[in-house]
Amino acid sequence: MSWVEGFDTEIGPSRKVMYLLGIYPDPKKKLNWITRGYFLLPATIMLYFCNIPQSVTAVKVCNDLDAVLEVLTTSDISVAIALFKHLDICYNADVLNQLVLSMFNDWTSPKTNKELLVMWKNARRGRLMSIIIILLAEGTVIAYFVAAVYFNYNAYARQTNPENNVTEKFRPLYLKADFFYDVQKSPVFEITWIFQCFSTIFAASSFSAVDAFFAVLVLHLCGQLNNLKENLKSLLLSSVNIDNVESYSENLVHIIARHQYLDSFARNIEDAFNVMFLVQMVVSSLVLCLQGYQLVTMITTEDGILLFDLIFMIYFTLCFMFSLFVYCYVAEVLRKESMEIGDVAYEIGWYNLSAAQTKPLIMIMLRAKQPFQITAGKFVNFSLELYCKILKTSGGYLSMLLAMKDRL
């Protein structure tokens, strides 16, 4: 297969969604003022039709903990995170342009068949992960849409039933929210309902596309590290007892330069995403706690619970947990691949080489002592251990909330 197919396979799913949102960092596309400002349209819809009115609603019902949690966990916090990620991608567009261009150059540069197989393996893995992330996020939107249409229709039908003697009819919105105008009049109600629906679609798309884009970048970097590791291993195996020191040194210097280039690639990913991940990690820990509290409350209530509500809440919580798992998983893979570079340089028979041949290996070993890391705001490194700590912390907060509820 051609390099074009490989690049499209790798970045295709996230690129399509990000193009629709106007946030895809395309280094080869010239932007005019319309395309540059297009990202503001979905951002404005998310802010005006979801975050602001739902925050107002949360303030109005602040005396009812269950009502506040329902507003915050259903969409307000999730859309706020998606909006922040949406704007953060636009803010770091220059850095991300360089990353996409580097990926493009990696595919177009000459490669051996073995190197291409490694790149294709990571491209397919990144594509599969991107599709899963996007489908899970859009699945929450579809599930909520079905629930909103069904329950809102039944609520309005009960009001219009002559037997109920309802004098003032109230049409429920798609999301519980308070606006600064009368939304019950037509066509204001219909327009607001539709734009609220679009706000959740844009939020799910931004949330998932950014996660998928990040996963693709890191897995592509892992593939390049794997190829670098194999090149280093082949060079050292073929250089044992070699007499041409100059040729060996030139090849090894090229590997060192490539290692430095990949280190710069990893640092650019870190710089573009670390602030976003800090915000999401803190907020996600809170959201998991609140969702767990709401789930326990729904199960233990004496009034009974609808099976659809229970399934939706469990599914929504699992999607949030999976988003954090993606960050920790790909960061763990990146850390492992980067550390193995130093292991290869040490485990091959360097003791059979001359002093002049072993000196460049010191640079590789020293650099590999500090593995490539993805952090949350430079405070903590993402890893599977961190993922377990986040779940443990959320569980501790949940226990505190349940204890407070029992006292009240």
MARSE-534766 format. One line per 5 residues: number of its first residue (from 1); their letters; for each residue x negated, y, z of C-alpha. Coordinates in nm, 2 decimals. Layout:
MARSE-534766
NUM	A	X:Y:Z; ...
//
This chain:
MARSE-534766
1	MSWVE	0.00:0.00:0.00; -0.11:0.36:-0.06; -0.22:0.61:0.20; 0.09:0.81:0.12; 0.32:0.52:0.22
6	GFDTE	0.11:0.47:0.54; 0.13:0.84:0.64; 0.51:0.85:0.57; 0.56:0.52:0.76; 0.38:0.66:1.06
11	IGPSR	0.54:1.00:1.09; 0.86:0.96:0.88; 1.13:0.92:1.15; 1.02:1.20:1.37; 0.94:1.43:1.08
16	KVMYL	1.29:1.40:0.94; 1.46:1.49:1.26; 1.21:1.78:1.33; 1.27:1.91:0.98; 1.64:1.94:1.06
21	LGIYP	1.56:2.13:1.37; 1.31:2.36:1.20; 1.02:2.26:1.43; 0.81:2.02:1.22; 0.45:2.15:1.20
26	DPKKK	0.38:2.11:0.83; 0.03:2.24:0.75; 0.08:2.24:0.38; 0.42:2.42:0.36; 0.43:2.80:0.32
31	LNWIT	0.69:2.95:0.55; 0.90:3.26:0.48; 1.08:3.46:0.75; 1.39:3.25:0.71; 1.22:2.91:0.76
36	RGYFL	1.01:3.05:1.04; 1.31:3.17:1.24; 1.53:2.87:1.16; 1.43:2.70:1.49; 1.62:2.97:1.67
41	LPATI	1.96:2.85:1.54; 1.97:2.52:1.73; 1.79:2.68:2.03; 2.06:2.95:2.05; 2.34:2.70:2.02
46	MLYFC	2.20:2.49:2.30; 2.15:2.79:2.52; 2.48:2.97:2.46; 2.72:2.68:2.44; 2.57:2.45:2.70
51	NIPQS	2.31:2.58:2.94; 2.45:2.92:3.03; 2.82:2.83:3.07; 2.74:2.50:3.25; 2.51:2.68:3.49
56	VTAVK	2.79:2.92:3.56; 3.02:2.63:3.63; 2.76:2.47:3.86; 2.75:2.79:4.06; 3.12:2.82:4.08
61	VCNDL	3.16:2.47:4.22; 2.86:2.48:4.45; 3.07:2.38:4.75; 3.15:2.04:4.59; 2.83:1.83:4.56
66	DAVLE	2.99:1.57:4.34; 3.11:1.83:4.09; 2.77:2.00:4.08; 2.60:1.67:4.01; 2.84:1.59:3.74
71	VLTTS	2.77:1.91:3.56; 2.39:1.90:3.61; 2.33:1.53:3.53; 2.57:1.49:3.24; 2.42:1.75:3.01
76	DISVA	2.29:2.08:3.17; 1.95:1.96:3.29; 1.90:1.73:2.99; 1.98:2.00:2.74; 1.75:2.24:2.94
81	IALFK	1.46:2.00:2.91; 1.53:1.95:2.54; 1.54:2.33:2.48; 1.21:2.37:2.66; 1.05:2.10:2.45
86	HLDIC	1.20:2.25:2.14; 1.05:2.59:2.21; 0.72:2.44:2.33; 0.67:2.27:1.99; 0.72:2.60:1.82
91	YNADV	0.48:2.78:2.05; 0.20:2.52:1.99; 0.27:2.51:1.61; -0.09:2.60:1.52; -0.24:2.32:1.72
96	LNQLV	0.01:2.07:1.60; -0.05:2.18:1.24; -0.42:2.08:1.29; -0.32:1.75:1.44; -0.09:1.66:1.14
101	LSMFN	-0.36:1.77:0.90; -0.61:1.55:1.08; -0.38:1.25:1.05; -0.33:1.32:0.68; -0.71:1.34:0.63
106	DWTSP	-0.76:1.01:0.82; -0.53:0.83:0.58; -0.68:0.99:0.27; -1.05:0.93:0.36; -1.22:0.61:0.23
111	KTNKE	-1.14:0.31:0.45; -1.22:-0.06:0.45; -0.94:-0.32:0.43; -1.00:-0.40:0.79; -0.97:-0.04:0.90
116	LLVMW	-0.65:0.00:0.69; -0.50:-0.30:0.85; -0.56:-0.15:1.20; -0.41:0.19:1.08; -0.10:0.01:0.94
121	KNARR	-0.05:-0.19:1.25; -0.04:0.13:1.46; 0.17:0.31:1.20; 0.43:0.04:1.22; 0.42:0.03:1.59
126	GRLMS	0.46:0.41:1.61; 0.75:0.40:1.36; 0.93:0.13:1.55; 0.89:0.32:1.88; 1.01:0.64:1.71
131	IIIIL	1.32:0.48:1.58; 1.40:0.32:1.92; 1.35:0.66:2.09; 1.57:0.85:1.84; 1.85:0.58:1.83
136	LAEGT	1.87:0.56:2.21; 1.90:0.94:2.24; 2.16:0.97:1.97; 2.34:0.67:2.12; 2.41:0.88:2.43
141	VIAYF	2.56:1.15:2.22; 2.79:0.91:2.04; 2.89:0.74:2.37; 2.97:1.08:2.53; 3.16:1.19:2.22
146	VAAVY	3.38:0.89:2.22; 3.45:0.93:2.59; 3.52:1.30:2.56; 3.76:1.26:2.28; 3.94:0.97:2.45
151	FNYNA	3.97:1.12:2.80; 4.04:1.47:2.68; 4.32:1.35:2.45; 4.48:1.15:2.73; 4.46:1.45:2.96
156	YARQT	4.62:1.68:2.71; 4.89:1.41:2.63; 4.99:1.39:2.99; 5.03:1.77:3.00; 5.25:1.77:2.69
161	NPENN	5.47:1.49:2.82; 5.81:1.64:2.90; 5.85:1.41:3.21; 5.55:1.57:3.38; 5.70:1.92:3.38
166	VTEKF	5.37:2.09:3.32; 5.43:2.47:3.26; 5.07:2.58:3.19; 4.89:2.35:2.95; 4.51:2.33:2.97
171	RPLYL	4.30:2.19:2.69; 3.97:2.04:2.83; 3.65:2.14:2.65; 3.39:1.90:2.52; 3.16:1.99:2.81
176	KADFF	3.28:2.13:3.14; 3.18:2.50:3.11; 3.29:2.85:3.19; 3.27:3.11:2.92; 3.30:3.49:2.92
181	YDVQK	3.61:3.48:2.70; 3.94:3.29:2.68; 3.86:2.95:2.52; 4.22:2.82:2.53; 4.33:3.03:2.23
186	SPVFE	4.31:2.89:1.88; 4.08:2.89:1.68; 3.84:2.99:1.96; 3.89:2.66:2.14; 3.82:2.45:1.83
191	ITWIF	3.51:2.66:1.74; 3.37:2.63:2.10; 3.45:2.26:2.11; 3.26:2.20:1.79; 2.96:2.41:1.88
196	QCFST	2.94:2.23:2.22; 2.93:1.91:2.03; 2.65:2.04:1.81; 2.46:2.16:2.12; 2.44:1.80:2.25
201	IFAAS	2.34:1.67:1.91; 2.06:1.93:1.88; 1.95:1.85:2.24; 1.93:1.48:2.18; 1.74:1.53:1.85
206	SFSAV	1.49:1.77:2.01; 1.44:1.55:2.31; 1.38:1.23:2.11; 1.20:1.37:1.81; 0.93:1.54:2.03
211	DAFFA	0.88:1.22:2.22; 0.86:1.02:1.90; 0.61:1.27:1.75; 0.39:1.25:2.06; 0.39:0.87:2.06
216	VLVLH	0.29:0.87:1.69; 0.00:1.11:1.75; -0.14:0.90:2.04; -0.10:0.57:1.86; -0.27:0.71:1.55
221	LCGQL	-0.56:0.82:1.78; -0.57:0.47:1.93; -0.60:0.32:1.58; -0.89:0.55:1.50; -1.07:0.46:1.83
226	NNLKE	-1.02:0.09:1.75; -1.18:0.14:1.41; -1.47:0.34:1.56; -1.52:0.06:1.81; -1.54:-0.20:1.54
231	NLKSL	-1.78:0.02:1.33; -2.01:0.06:1.64; -2.00:-0.32:1.70; -2.08:-0.40:1.34; -2.37:-0.14:1.34
236	LLSSV	-2.53:-0.28:1.65; -2.49:-0.64:1.55; -2.66:-0.57:1.21; -2.93:-0.35:1.37; -3.08:-0.61:1.60
241	NIDNV	-3.45:-0.64:1.52; -3.41:-0.38:1.24; -3.72:-0.20:1.12; -3.54:0.09:0.94; -3.50:0.32:1.24
246	ESYSE	-3.41:0.62:1.03; -3.11:0.46:0.85; -2.99:0.31:1.18; -3.01:0.65:1.35; -2.82:0.83:1.07
251	NLVHI	-2.53:0.58:1.09; -2.52:0.60:1.47; -2.52:0.98:1.46; -2.22:0.96:1.22; -2.04:0.74:1.48
256	IARHQ	-2.12:0.98:1.76; -1.99:1.27:1.55; -1.67:1.07:1.48; -1.63:1.00:1.85; -1.67:1.37:1.92
261	YLDSF	-1.40:1.45:1.66; -1.16:1.20:1.81; -1.23:1.36:2.15; -1.13:1.69:2.01; -0.81:1.54:1.86
266	ARNIE	-0.72:1.40:2.21; -0.79:1.74:2.37; -0.56:1.91:2.12; -0.28:1.67:2.20; -0.34:1.73:2.57
271	DAFNV	-0.33:2.11:2.53; -0.01:2.10:2.32; 0.19:1.88:2.55; 0.06:1.90:2.91; 0.28:2.19:3.02
276	MFLVQ	0.58:2.03:2.87; 0.51:1.71:3.04; 0.46:1.88:3.38; 0.81:2.04:3.36; 0.97:1.72:3.23
281	MVVSS	0.80:1.50:3.49; 0.92:1.71:3.79; 1.27:1.76:3.65; 1.30:1.40:3.54; 1.22:1.28:3.89
286	LVLCL	1.50:1.50:4.02; 1.74:1.38:3.75; 1.67:1.01:3.82; 1.74:1.08:4.18; 2.07:1.26:4.11
291	QGYQL	2.18:1.00:3.86; 2.11:0.73:4.10; 2.31:0.91:4.37; 2.60:0.96:4.13; 2.59:0.60:4.02
296	VTMIT	2.60:0.47:4.38; 2.88:0.71:4.46; 3.08:0.59:4.16; 3.03:0.22:4.26; 3.12:0.27:4.63
301	TEDGI	3.42:0.50:4.58; 3.75:0.37:4.71; 3.95:0.51:4.41; 3.79:0.26:4.17; 3.58:0.33:3.87
306	LLFDL	3.63:0.30:3.49; 3.40:0.04:3.33; 3.31:0.28:3.05; 3.19:0.55:3.30; 2.98:0.29:3.48
311	IFMIY	2.82:0.16:3.15; 2.76:0.52:3.02; 2.59:0.62:3.35; 2.36:0.31:3.35; 2.28:0.36:2.98
316	FTLCF	2.20:0.73:3.03; 1.98:0.66:3.33; 1.79:0.39:3.14; 1.73:0.63:2.84; 1.58:0.88:3.08
321	MFSLF	1.35:0.61:3.23; 1.25:0.49:2.89; 1.14:0.84:2.79; 0.90:0.86:3.09; 0.78:0.50:3.02
326	VYCYV	0.68:0.60:2.66; 0.45:0.88:2.79; 0.29:0.65:3.05; 0.26:0.35:2.81; 0.09:0.53:2.52
331	AEVLR	-0.14:0.72:2.76; -0.24:0.39:2.92; -0.32:0.24:2.57; -0.52:0.55:2.48; -0.72:0.53:2.81
336	KESME	-0.80:0.16:2.75; -0.91:0.21:2.39; -1.14:0.51:2.48; -1.31:0.32:2.76; -1.38:0.02:2.54
341	IGDVA	-1.61:0.23:2.33; -1.86:0.25:2.61; -1.81:-0.12:2.69; -1.90:-0.21:2.33; -2.21:0.01:2.33
346	YEIGW	-2.32:-0.16:2.66; -2.23:-0.53:2.59; -2.40:-0.56:2.25; -2.77:-0.65:2.27; -2.91:-0.31:2.31
351	YNLSA	-3.20:-0.46:2.50; -3.32:-0.61:2.17; -3.35:-0.26:2.01; -3.64:-0.02:2.03; -3.64:0.28:2.26
356	AQTKP	-3.57:0.51:1.96; -3.27:0.30:1.86; -3.12:0.30:2.21; -3.14:0.67:2.29; -2.82:0.77:2.08
361	LIMIM	-2.63:0.50:2.27; -2.67:0.70:2.59; -2.45:0.98:2.45; -2.17:0.73:2.36; -2.19:0.56:2.71
366	LRAKQ	-2.19:0.90:2.89; -1.89:1.03:2.68; -1.70:0.70:2.73; -1.73:0.74:3.11; -1.46:1.01:3.09
371	PFQIT	-1.17:0.83:2.90; -0.92:1.02:2.69; -0.63:1.12:2.92; -0.29:1.27:2.88; -0.19:1.48:3.18
376	AGKFV	0.11:1.66:3.32; -0.01:2.01:3.35; -0.37:1.91:3.42; -0.25:1.78:3.76; -0.20:1.41:3.72
381	NFSLE	-0.29:1.16:3.45; -0.01:0.96:3.28; -0.04:0.59:3.34; 0.18:0.29:3.42; 0.08:0.34:3.78
386	LYCKI	0.22:0.70:3.77; 0.54:0.56:3.62; 0.59:0.34:3.92; 0.51:0.63:4.15; 0.78:0.84:3.98
391	LKTSG	1.04:0.57:4.02; 0.93:0.52:4.39; 0.96:0.90:4.45; 1.30:0.92:4.29; 1.41:0.62:4.50
396	GYLSM	1.29:0.81:4.82; 1.49:1.12:4.73; 1.79:0.90:4.66; 1.77:0.74:5.00; 1.76:1.09:5.16
401	LLAMK	2.06:1.21:4.97; 2.26:0.90:5.07; 2.16:0.95:5.43; 2.27:1.31:5.42; 2.60:1.21:5.26
406	DRL	2.67:0.96:5.54; 2.61:1.23:5.80; 2.83:1.48:5.63
//
